[in-house]
Amino acid sequence: MPPVQDIEPRLLRAFAAVASELHFTRAAARLFVAQQALSRDIRRLERQLGAELFVRTTRQVTLTADGRRLLPYARRVLDAQDELAAAFADTDRPLLVDIGAPVGTGHRVLTETRRAAPALEFVARYLSGLTGAAAELLAGRLDVSYGRIAGLDPALREGLAHQPVRYERMAVLLRDDHPLAALTQVPLDALAGETLYAGAGNAATAEWTDLAARLFAGRGIAMAAPFPEITGEAEFVRVVRKQRWSVLASTEFIAVPGMVVRPLVDPVPLSPVSLVWRRGLRHPGLDALRACATRLAAAEGWLEIPPGCWLPETDREVMPDNS
């Protein structure tokens, strides 16, 4: 049997993924490997340690006592490996930043960071949601994204770090001829009986759809039926206008001809936004983005929570309480 100190980090990474998911299929998908390969790695690790790490039944996977004992050590080894890789990473390369849309928090932070740090190169991406971006972050195909971190699966969050940036005020996008469009702001109660599009059917924006479902619950607001993922600003505008949807939005939103954005009030619903990156990433561009986000949040009161606002408890647990 090989010495314990010769265990390959890949085997520990496989173990940590299964320990987080307690499900071999999901763990394999998270690691972008075949389930059979993952199972082989776990068996090999168990042979090297001379210990059974999981109890497997047809219904569930659970950690054994030895598995629970190994987990904190495995995580420390993997964190150290990630830090070592980051220390020798190519920090001269451009930083890949998903800002979602050419408006809003991510766009504001990136624009200001480019002004403050012109020697650094940032390449913008326009993915449709943090859930979709998270897989790209973990796979190393993307460096930074923005969105609602509490809406991610806990297993995904373990591989990510985040910095709270803003509580965006939520709004509704309405047709010009909608009766509520005449108001300067729309009370939530006035949406009872309305149907709003909130990304249902788009797996990449699951965190936003979940936030909408929590907001609509008990208020008589219906969610528009699931619709295929809409890619790109022009296609979004075309589909929304053709479907004649009202849309749950933020107060900073892309312009849609023939439609208006109205802030929601009574209470003011908040959409929490974090700057999110792969745990262990080291890059001067990330440092610049974080510093700029901190300055903007302080200057514009982005992390202030107005009295009587609406914000799910799950989000309050991972965001600062500056009420």
C-alpha positions as CSV (number, residue, x, y, z in Angstrom):
1,M,0.0,0.0,0.0
2,P,1.5,3.4,-0.9
3,P,2.3,5.8,1.9
4,V,-0.5,8.2,2.9
5,Q,1.7,11.2,2.0
6,D,1.8,9.9,-1.6
7,I,-2.0,10.1,-2.2
8,E,-2.8,12.0,-5.4
9,P,-4.7,15.3,-4.8
10,R,-7.0,14.1,-7.6
11,L,-8.3,11.3,-5.4
12,L,-8.9,13.7,-2.5
13,R,-10.7,16.1,-4.9
14,A,-13.0,13.2,-5.9
15,F,-13.6,12.3,-2.3
16,A,-14.4,15.9,-1.4
17,A,-16.9,16.2,-4.2
18,V,-18.8,13.1,-3.2
19,A,-18.7,14.1,0.4
20,S,-20.3,17.4,-0.5
21,E,-22.9,16.0,-2.9
22,L,-23.5,12.6,-1.2
23,H,-24.4,11.6,-4.7
24,F,-22.0,10.0,-7.2
25,T,-23.8,11.2,-10.4
26,R,-23.9,14.8,-9.2
27,A,-20.3,14.7,-8.0
28,A,-19.1,13.3,-11.3
29,A,-21.0,16.1,-13.2
30,R,-19.4,18.7,-10.9
31,L,-15.9,17.4,-11.7
32,F,-16.7,16.9,-15.4
33,V,-15.7,13.2,-15.2
34,A,-17.5,10.0,-15.9
35,Q,-19.2,8.4,-13.0
36,Q,-17.3,5.1,-13.5
37,A,-14.0,7.0,-13.3
38,L,-15.1,8.8,-10.1
39,S,-16.1,5.5,-8.5
40,R,-12.7,4.0,-9.4
41,D,-10.9,6.9,-7.8
42,I,-12.9,6.5,-4.6
43,R,-12.2,2.8,-4.5
44,R,-8.5,3.5,-5.1
45,L,-8.4,6.1,-2.3
46,E,-10.1,3.6,0.1
47,R,-7.5,0.9,-0.7
48,Q,-4.7,3.3,-0.1
49,L,-6.1,4.4,3.2
50,G,-7.3,0.9,4.2
51,A,-10.6,2.4,5.2
52,E,-14.2,2.6,3.8
53,L,-15.1,6.2,3.3
54,F,-18.8,5.9,2.2
55,V,-21.7,3.7,2.9
56,R,-23.5,3.2,-0.4
57,T,-27.1,2.0,-0.8
58,T,-29.6,2.1,-3.6
59,R,-31.2,5.2,-2.0
60,Q,-28.4,7.2,-0.5
61,V,-24.7,7.8,0.1
62,T,-23.4,8.7,3.6
63,L,-20.0,9.3,5.1
64,T,-18.5,6.6,7.4
65,A,-16.7,7.7,10.6
66,D,-13.4,7.4,8.7
67,G,-14.9,9.5,5.9
68,R,-15.9,12.2,8.4
69,R,-12.4,12.1,9.9
70,L,-10.7,12.5,6.5
71,L,-12.8,15.3,5.2
72,P,-11.2,18.3,7.0
73,Y,-7.7,17.1,6.2
74,A,-8.7,16.6,2.5
75,R,-10.1,20.1,2.3
76,R,-6.9,21.6,3.8
77,V,-4.7,19.7,1.3
78,L,-6.9,20.9,-1.6
79,D,-6.9,24.5,-0.4
80,A,-3.1,24.4,-0.2
81,Q,-2.9,22.9,-3.7
82,D,-5.2,25.6,-5.1
83,E,-3.1,28.3,-3.4
84,L,0.1,26.8,-4.9
85,A,-1.4,26.7,-8.4
86,A,-2.6,30.3,-8.0
87,A,0.9,31.4,-6.9
88,F,2.4,30.3,-10.2
89,A,-0.6,31.1,-12.4
90,D,-0.3,33.4,-15.4
91,T,-1.5,36.7,-13.9
92,D,-0.6,38.7,-17.0
93,R,-3.4,37.1,-19.0
94,P,-6.7,39.0,-19.3
95,L,-9.3,38.4,-16.6
96,L,-12.6,36.9,-17.9
97,V,-15.5,38.7,-16.3
98,D,-19.2,37.8,-16.7
99,I,-21.3,41.0,-16.2
100,G,-24.6,39.5,-17.5
101,A,-25.7,42.6,-19.4
102,P,-24.3,46.0,-20.5
103,V,-26.2,47.7,-17.6
104,G,-26.4,47.1,-13.9
105,T,-24.0,46.3,-11.1
106,G,-21.4,44.2,-12.9
107,H,-21.2,46.6,-15.8
108,R,-20.8,49.6,-13.4
109,V,-18.0,47.9,-11.5
110,L,-16.2,46.7,-14.6
111,T,-16.4,50.2,-16.3
112,E,-15.0,51.9,-13.2
113,T,-12.3,49.3,-12.8
114,R,-11.1,49.7,-16.4
115,R,-10.9,53.5,-15.7
116,A,-9.0,53.1,-12.5
117,A,-6.6,50.3,-13.7
118,P,-6.0,50.9,-17.4
119,A,-2.9,48.7,-17.5
120,L,-5.0,45.6,-16.8
121,E,-7.0,43.8,-19.4
122,F,-10.6,42.6,-18.7
123,V,-12.6,40.7,-21.2
124,A,-16.3,40.9,-20.7
125,R,-18.7,37.9,-21.0
126,Y,-22.5,38.1,-21.1
127,L,-23.9,34.9,-19.6
128,S,-27.5,34.8,-18.6
129,G,-27.2,33.9,-14.9
130,L,-25.0,33.0,-11.9
131,T,-26.1,29.4,-11.9
132,G,-24.9,28.9,-15.4
133,A,-21.7,31.0,-14.8
134,A,-20.8,29.0,-11.6
135,A,-20.0,25.8,-13.6
136,E,-17.8,27.9,-15.9
137,L,-16.0,29.5,-12.9
138,L,-15.4,26.1,-11.3
139,A,-14.1,24.7,-14.6
140,G,-11.6,27.6,-15.0
141,R,-13.3,28.8,-18.2
142,L,-14.4,32.0,-16.5
143,D,-12.8,34.1,-13.7
144,V,-15.5,36.3,-12.2
145,S,-19.2,36.7,-12.3
146,Y,-22.0,38.5,-10.4
147,G,-25.3,37.4,-8.9
148,R,-27.2,36.0,-6.0
149,I,-24.8,33.6,-4.2
150,A,-27.5,32.3,-1.8
151,G,-29.4,30.9,-4.8
152,L,-26.6,28.5,-5.7
153,D,-26.5,24.9,-4.7
154,P,-24.4,24.6,-1.5
155,A,-22.1,22.1,-3.3
156,L,-21.3,24.7,-5.9
157,R,-20.8,27.5,-3.3
158,E,-18.0,25.4,-1.6
159,G,-15.7,26.0,-4.6
160,L,-16.5,29.7,-4.8
161,A,-15.7,32.8,-2.9
162,H,-17.8,36.0,-3.0
163,Q,-17.8,39.6,-1.9
164,P,-21.2,41.3,-1.3
165,V,-21.5,44.3,-3.5
166,R,-25.1,45.6,-3.7
167,Y,-28.7,45.2,-2.9
168,E,-30.4,46.0,-6.2
169,R,-33.9,47.4,-6.0
170,M,-36.3,45.1,-7.9
171,A,-38.7,46.5,-10.5
172,V,-41.3,45.4,-13.1
173,L,-41.0,45.9,-16.9
174,L,-44.4,46.8,-18.3
175,R,-45.8,47.5,-21.7
176,D,-46.5,51.2,-22.3
177,D,-50.3,50.4,-22.5
178,H,-50.4,48.4,-19.3
179,P,-52.6,50.1,-16.6
180,L,-49.8,50.0,-14.1
181,A,-47.4,51.8,-16.4
182,A,-49.0,55.1,-15.6
183,L,-47.6,54.8,-12.0
184,T,-44.1,56.0,-11.1
185,Q,-43.7,53.1,-8.8
186,V,-45.8,49.9,-8.4
187,P,-46.9,48.5,-5.0
188,L,-46.4,44.8,-4.8
189,D,-50.1,44.3,-4.0
190,A,-51.0,45.9,-7.3
191,L,-49.4,42.9,-9.1
192,A,-51.9,40.4,-7.6
193,G,-53.5,38.6,-10.5
194,E,-50.6,39.4,-12.9
195,T,-48.3,37.0,-14.6
196,L,-44.6,37.9,-14.7
197,Y,-41.7,36.4,-16.6
198,A,-38.8,35.5,-14.3
199,G,-36.7,33.1,-16.3
200,A,-38.6,29.9,-15.6
201,G,-37.3,27.2,-17.9
202,N,-33.8,28.7,-18.1
203,A,-31.5,26.5,-15.9
204,A,-28.7,29.1,-16.0
205,T,-30.8,31.7,-14.1
206,A,-32.3,29.3,-11.5
207,E,-31.1,31.6,-8.7
208,W,-33.2,34.5,-10.1
209,T,-36.3,32.3,-10.7
210,D,-36.0,31.0,-7.1
211,L,-35.9,34.6,-5.8
212,A,-39.0,35.5,-7.8
213,A,-40.9,32.5,-6.6
214,R,-40.2,33.5,-3.0
215,L,-41.3,37.1,-3.7
216,F,-44.5,35.9,-5.5
217,A,-45.5,33.4,-2.9
218,G,-48.7,34.4,-1.1
219,R,-49.2,37.6,-3.1
220,G,-51.3,36.2,-6.0
221,I,-48.6,36.8,-8.5
222,A,-48.2,34.1,-11.1
223,M,-44.9,33.0,-12.8
224,A,-44.9,32.9,-16.6
225,A,-44.7,29.3,-17.9
226,P,-41.2,27.9,-18.6
227,F,-39.7,29.1,-21.8
228,P,-36.4,28.1,-23.5
229,E,-33.3,30.0,-22.6
230,I,-33.2,33.4,-24.3
231,T,-29.7,34.3,-25.4
232,G,-28.6,37.9,-26.1
233,E,-30.2,41.3,-25.6
234,A,-31.8,41.5,-29.1
235,E,-33.4,38.1,-28.7
236,F,-34.7,39.0,-25.2
237,V,-36.3,42.2,-26.6
238,R,-37.9,40.3,-29.5
239,V,-39.3,37.5,-27.4
240,V,-40.6,39.7,-24.5
241,R,-42.4,42.0,-27.0
242,K,-43.9,39.1,-29.0
243,Q,-45.0,37.2,-25.9
244,R,-46.4,40.5,-24.4
245,W,-44.9,39.6,-21.0
246,S,-44.5,41.7,-18.0
247,V,-41.1,41.0,-16.6
248,L,-39.6,40.9,-13.1
249,A,-36.5,43.1,-13.3
250,S,-34.1,45.4,-11.5
251,T,-34.3,49.2,-11.6
252,E,-31.2,49.3,-13.9
253,F,-32.4,47.3,-16.9
254,I,-31.8,47.1,-20.6
255,A,-34.1,49.4,-22.7
256,V,-37.0,47.6,-24.4
257,P,-38.9,49.7,-27.0
258,G,-42.5,50.1,-26.1
259,M,-41.9,49.1,-22.4
260,V,-41.1,51.0,-19.2
261,V,-39.4,50.0,-15.9
262,R,-41.2,50.8,-12.7
263,P,-39.7,50.2,-9.2
264,L,-41.6,47.9,-6.8
265,V,-42.5,49.2,-3.4
266,D,-44.5,48.4,-0.2
267,P,-42.3,46.6,0.6
268,V,-39.2,47.4,-1.5
269,P,-37.9,43.9,-2.7
270,L,-34.1,43.6,-2.9
271,S,-32.0,41.4,-5.2
272,P,-28.6,40.7,-3.5
273,V,-25.6,40.8,-5.8
274,S,-22.2,39.5,-5.0
275,L,-18.9,39.5,-6.9
276,V,-18.1,35.8,-7.3
277,W,-14.9,34.0,-8.2
278,R,-13.3,30.6,-8.0
279,R,-11.8,29.9,-4.6
280,G,-8.0,30.2,-4.7
281,L,-7.9,32.5,-7.8
282,R,-5.1,35.0,-7.6
283,H,-5.0,37.8,-10.2
284,P,-4.3,41.6,-10.0
285,G,-7.5,42.1,-12.0
286,L,-9.6,40.4,-9.3
287,D,-7.9,42.6,-6.7
288,A,-8.8,45.7,-8.8
289,L,-12.4,44.6,-9.2
290,R,-12.8,43.9,-5.5
291,A,-11.3,47.3,-4.5
292,C,-13.5,49.2,-7.0
293,A,-16.7,47.3,-5.9
294,T,-15.9,48.3,-2.3
295,R,-15.5,52.0,-3.2
296,L,-18.7,52.1,-5.3
297,A,-20.7,50.3,-2.6
298,A,-19.5,52.8,0.0
299,A,-20.0,55.9,-2.2
300,E,-23.4,54.9,-3.4
301,G,-24.8,53.1,-0.4
302,W,-25.2,49.9,-2.3
303,L,-25.1,47.7,0.8
304,E,-27.6,49.8,2.8
305,I,-30.9,47.9,3.6
306,P,-33.9,50.2,3.7
307,P,-36.3,49.8,6.6
308,G,-39.2,47.4,5.9
309,C,-37.7,46.0,2.7
310,W,-38.2,42.4,1.5
311,L,-35.2,40.1,1.5
312,P,-35.2,36.3,2.1
313,E,-33.6,35.0,5.3
314,T,-31.4,32.7,3.2
315,D,-29.9,35.8,1.6
316,R,-29.5,37.7,4.9
317,E,-27.4,34.8,6.2
318,V,-24.7,35.3,3.5
319,M,-24.9,39.1,3.0
320,P,-24.0,41.8,5.5
321,D,-26.7,43.4,7.6
322,N,-26.3,47.1,7.1
323,S,-29.9,48.0,7.9
